[in-house]
């Protein structure tokens, strides 16, 4: 059987940058084909060429689909022949219903008037196909991210998809939702649907993929047949161009006295003030120590971190914060920064960066007095600071005037870290510090964290990836339903012990 897709010699150039250089890709009928590579390798650019986001004429090479050379002028052209792409940033309208989102731009109508009865009936059919039981009138804003991802897939099915492209489909999902999505892809495969999946999660790729194409620095490095057996080490070696003997840097902690302490911390939902989100939490972080917070999605980890950092989340926040044994005022973000706290958000694009600004402006954002003279920005000082952080944290860019919007995820995260490091914090709170980042860039972020701890900083690290917490942390708190339910030293922390603590207390912590 002929391949459903061949991309031959694809080359795509942006001003000053060759994003793709003679890339070749072959996808067989009915397979799940994974594309791997570091951030900035060109994976998403290649899929945008395929789907018509970058139209014919803006790149070199050929797209052969169903045995014919195709020239897609826009995304509607590719959708017309059954190629549907679901981007990492979901393209749903929050204030519209499921049915309205599914048929947006392809409304079911009679005589120029939308046929709502048929729209709802057809939406229910599609929702059953993806395993959703929500009524089609449900607003998108009232659904979790995992279910929104399924709505996107239902939307693709409504367009008679034959080749489904998913860009980091599980990046924002918890483990249960991720497994459900992967099961759905396997079911679609049994039904004959072809899928291309971009992902950094090698365990997920190993579970579902039939073949893997690895891209490095805009070029095809290898295509691997999973039926013949492929190790994660082999994929990593092809991705980063070198052997990664360890996923995490060696940890030789020099842990000192208690640096930061929180006592009896409480916070309520920012809209529903009757709903308590953080319940009487106490914890501490010592100098030179990396402390993790583990827990399932919805446990209250991010809400705890944000409420401690200047009460940027929640109502009726109460409790005591101490730095070096002395009470500190963290009731506003400026006061929290002045007290020595920094918070690296889990959503760098929405809350961590000004995407339309350049690297230089973003790095100085949290500490403008540090680059000012007499209340006026010293541009020479600002450039010097930005250049130093760009060099020290190995931010890959043309220069410090590079827009952060155009950086890879790993380099964006390094800019966020630079911004907070320039504020010279004592305690750095890291919320999902490596979300959506490839294994090579992860190691660089881990090395930065290890170095900061070695300098005597305190690190509080929230992560949904248990191996990350186990590989990096000296001590782990386990959070469930708004409370800390266990504290595990490094030697006692395992995935099993963390899950036991969560399951043992599930349903009992609401009292």
N, C-alpha and C positions, 0 to 999 in steps of 0.2 A: 504493500500500500504506500502511495506517495505521501511525503510529509504534508501536513496541513499548512506549514509555514517554513519559509526559508528567507533569512535576511542575509544578503550577500554584500560584503565590502562596504558596510555602512560607515560613513565618515561624517561627522557633524562638528562644525567649528563655530564658536562664538568669538566675539572680538578679543583677540589676544590669547584664546584658549582653544585647544583641540579637545573637545569633550569625548568624541568617539573617533577611533582610528582603525578603519578597516575591520569592523566587527562582523563576525559571522555567527549565525544562530539557526539551528534546525530543530523544529518541534514536530514530533510525530502525532498522528491522529490519535485522540483519546488518551493522551498521557498527561501527567502532571509534570511540568518542566520547571525546575527551580533555577533562578538566576542569583548568583552570589557575588559579592565583591565588597570592598571597603566603601565607606562613605566617599562620594565623589568619584567613584570608579566609572560611572556612566550608565548604571543600570536603569534608573528612571528616565534618563535622556533617551536611551534606546527604546524604551516602551512608549515614550511620547512621539518618537519618530514613527513607530509602528501604528499608533492609534490616530495619527493625523494631527496631534497637537502641534507638532512641527511638520508643516505641510511639504508635499513633494516640491522639489526645487530648492528647499532650504538645506538639503543634505545630499551627499553622494552615495551611490550604491542602489541596490534593487531590493524591493519587497516582493516576494513570490508567495501568494496566498491562494490555496486551492488550484495550484498549477498555473496561475496567471500572474504576470507582473502587474502590480497595482501602484497607482499614484493617488494617494489620499490627499484631498485638498484641505480637509478639516476633520474633526472628530465625527461629524455626522456621516461622512463618507465611509469611514471605517465601521461605524455602527451599522450601516446599511447592509454590510456583508457579514455581520455577526461578530465583529471584534469589539469587545466591550472592556474598558479599563476602569477599575475602581482604585482611585488614588488613596494614598495614605491619609490625606486630609479629606474626610468624607464630604461629599458635595450635596448634602441634604439641607432643606430649609426648615429650621427648628419649629417655626410657628405654623407650618402646614402639616396636614395629616399624613399618615402612611400612604394612603391611596393617592393623595395629591402629589406626593413626592415620587411615587412609583411611575406615574404617568405624566410627570411634568415635562412639557414639550412634546409629548406624544399622547395627548388627551383622547379619550374615547368619546366621540361625539356623534350626534345625529342632527343633520340639518344645521350644522354650525353651533349646536348647543351641547354642552357636556352631558353625557348620559351617566348620571351618578350611580344609578342602580347597577348598571353593567360595570362601571368602574369599581364599585365596592365588591361585586361578585367576583370579578377577575382578580382583584387584589387579594381576596380571601384565598383563592386558589394558589396564587403565588406564595403567599405567606405560609400555607400548609407545606408547600414544596421545600421551604427553607426551615421549617420547624418552628414557626412563630404562631402563637395562639392569640395575639393581641387583635382587637377589632381594628379594621382598616381606618376607622375615624380617629384613632389615637394620634395625638400630636407627637412629633419627633422629639421635642424637648422633654417629654415625659418618659423617655426610654433611655436605658443605659447604652453605653458605647457598643457593647457586644451585640445587642439587638439592632442598633442602628446599622452595624456592619451587615447584618442579615437582610435588612431592608434594602441596602445597596445591591446585594446579590439578587434579591427579588426584582428590583428595578432592572438589573441586567437580564434576568430571565424574561421579562416582559418584552424585551427587544430581540427575542429569539437569538440569544447568544450562542455562538459556536466555538469561540475562542475567548476565554475569560482571563483577563490580566488582573492580578491582585498585587498591589504595591504595599509591602509590609502589612498584611491584613491583620496580624495579631499583635502589632506593636503596642496598642493601647488596651489590650484585653487581658483579663485575668486568666489563670490557668484553665479554669473550667470552661469559660467562653472560647478560649483558644482551641481546646480539644474538640468542642462542639463544631467549630468552624472547620477544622481539619477533617472531622468525620463527614461533614457535608461535602467537602471537596472530593473525598473518596467515593461518596455515593454518586456524585455527578460523574465521576470517572467511570463508574460501573454503567452509567446511562449513556456513555459515549462522548461526554463533554470534554474538550481539551482545555487545560488551564496552564497559565504561566504565573509563577509565584515568586516574587522578590521577597527575600527574608534574610535577616541576620541570625535567626534562631536555628542553629544547625541541628538541634535535636528534632525540631519540627520538620525540617527539610528531610532528614534521614527517615522520618516516619512515613511521609506521603509521596516523596518525589520518585519518579521513574528515571529521570536523568537530570544532571546539573551542569549548567554552563557557568564558568567562573570568568569574571571580567576584572582586569586590573589596569588602572591608569588608562582607561578608555579603549583597551584592546582585549580580544578574546584570548584567554590563557589556556583553558582546557574545557572539554566537555566530558563528563564522567557518567558512566552507566551504572546506576544504583543496583541493578540486578547482579552485576559482577562483584558488588561489594565495595563500598567507599567509606573510608574512615574520616572522622571529623578532622583529624590531624592533617590528612591529605588536602581537604578543602581549605583549611586555614593556611597551609603552606602555599597553595596556589593563590589565595586571596592576597596575602601580605608579602609574598615573594621571599619568605624566610621561614625558618622553623620557629614556632613559639613553644619552647620547652615547657613553660608554665603559663597558665592563664592569668595568674596573679603574681605581682612582685613579691619577693621574699619579705617576710614581716619579722623585724627584730625590734619590738616595741621597747621604749624607755618611758614607762608610765609614771607620772608624778602625782602630785596632790590633786584633790578635787578642784576642777576649774569652774564648772558651771553646774548649778543644781536647781531643780524645779520641785516645789513641794505642793501637794494637794491642788493640782491644776484642774480646773473645770471650764468647759465651754459649751455653749448651746448653739443650735442651728441658727444660721444667719437670717433665715426667714421665719422658721417656726420656733419661737423662743421657748416653747414647752418641751422641745425635743433636745435632750442632752446628748452631745456628741463625744465629749471628752469627760471622763468620770473619775475624778480624784486621782489623777496620775502624778506620781513622783518618780524622778530619775536623776542621775548625775553623770557627768562626763569628766574624766581626769585629763590632765595635760598629757599630750602625746598618745592619747587613746582614741581608737576608732570604735564607736559604739553603734550597733545596728538596731533598727526597729523592724521586726518582721510582723507579718499579719496578712490576712486576706483583704481583697478589695472591700472598702466600706468599713474597715476596722476602726478608722479615725486617725490614721497615722499622719496624713497630710494636714488634716484639720488641727491636730495637736501642734505640728510644726508651725503652721501659719498663725495660730493663736498665740504661740509663744513669741513669734517674730512680729512684734508691734501690733498684736491683735488684728492682723490682716485677714483673719477669718473669725467669725462667730460673734455671738452676743453674750452679755453677762459673763464675761471671762473673769475668772478669779483664781487666786493662787499666788505663790511667792516664787520669785526668781532671784538667785544669788550668783554673783560672779566673784570668784576668789573668796567665798565665805561672807561677802557683803551683799545686802539687798540691792538690786538694781531695778530701775524703772524701764520696763519694756512695753509700755502701754501704747506707744506709737512707733511707726517704723523708724523715724529719725532717732528716737530715744533708744530703740533696740540696737541700731547701728552704733550709736554713741557708747552703748554699754558693751560693745565688742561682739555683737552677733552679726552673722550674715546668713542669708537663706537662698540657696540655689533651687529654684522652682522646678517641679516636674514638667512644666509646660514652658520650655524655653522660648518658643515662638510667640506665645501670647503674653506671657508675663515676664520673661527673662531678658528680652532684647527689643530694641527698636529696629525692626528689620530693614526699614528704609534708610537708616543711618549707617555710617561706616564703622569699621572696627574701632578706630580711634575714639569716636564719640561714645560708643557703647562702653568701652573700658573705663572711661572717666566718669560715667554717669552716677555711680553711687558715692563718689567722693570728689565733687566739684571743688570744694575748698582746697583739695590737694594739688590742683593745677591752676589756682587763681592767685593773683596779686592784687590786693586792694579791691577785691570783689570783681575783678575782671579776669576772664580766662587768659592764661598765658599759653598761647598756641604752641610755642616751642617746647614748653614743659609738657603739654598734652601729647605732642608727637613723640617726645622722648619716652614718656611712660608707655605709650602704646607700642612703640618699637621694642622696648624691653620685654613686655609681656608677650608680644608676638614671637620674639626669639626664644624666650625661656620656656614657654608652653608649646612651642613648635606649631603655631597656628599657620596652616598652609593657605597662603593667599598671595596675590600679586603684590600687595602693599597694604599699609594700614588704612588706606582710603577705599578699600574693597568693601562693598555693601555686604552686611551680614546676611541679607536675604539670599545672596548667591553663594554662600559658604555651605559646605557639607554639614551634616548633623554633628559630627564629631568636632569639627572646627567651630561651629556655633557654640557648642558646649564649652569649649576652651575659652571663648570670648566671655561667656557668662561667668566662668570661674575667674578669669582675669579681672572682670569688673568688681567682683566681691573681694578678691585678694588685695586689690588696690585700696579697699577701705580698711585694710589691716585688721581683720577680725581676730578675736581670741577663739571663738567657737564658730565653726562652719557647719551649717545644717544643709545636708545634701539630700534632696528628694528625687529619687529615681535618677541618679546622676549619669547613667549610661543608657537610658531608654532610647531606642532607635539608632544605636551606634554599633558599628561593626567590631569584630573581635580585636583587630589591630588598634583601632582608636580607643577601645575600652582599656586595653593594657596601658596606653599612654595616660588616660584619666586616672586609672588605679595608681600609676606611678606618681602622679602629681599628689594624690591623696596621701599616699605613703610618705612622700617627702614633707608634706605639711605637718603630718603627725610627728615626723622626726624632728621638726623644728619646734615642737612643743604645743602646737595648736590642738584644740579639741575638735573631734569630728563626730557629728551625729548623722548617721547614714540610714535613709529609708530606701528599701528596695523590695520589689515584688519577685526578684530573682534570688531564690534561696542560696544557690551556689555562690552568688556574688557576696552575700552577707557572710557565708561560711568562709569564703576565701579571703575576705578583707578585715573582718571585725575581731576585736579582742573580747568583746562581750556583746550579747544580743538580748534586748528586751522583746518579748512577744506580746503583741497587742490584739485584743479581740473585743468587739462590741464596745469600744470606747475606753477599755481598761487595760492596764498592763497585767498580764496573767502569768508571766514567768520571766525570770532573768537567768540567762545561761552563760557561763564563762566559755571561752573558746573551746576548751577541752571537752565540754559536755554538749556543745551545740551540734546537732545533726538535723537533716531535713525531717527525720522521724520524730525527734524530740520536740521540734518546733510544732509540727502538726499535732502531736499528742497533746501539747499544751493548749492549742486552739480548740481541738475537738472536745477535750475534757471539760472545758469551760463554756462551750457553745450553749446558749440558751439559759445559762445560770448567771450571766453577768449583768442581766438587765435589771435585777432586783435593786 
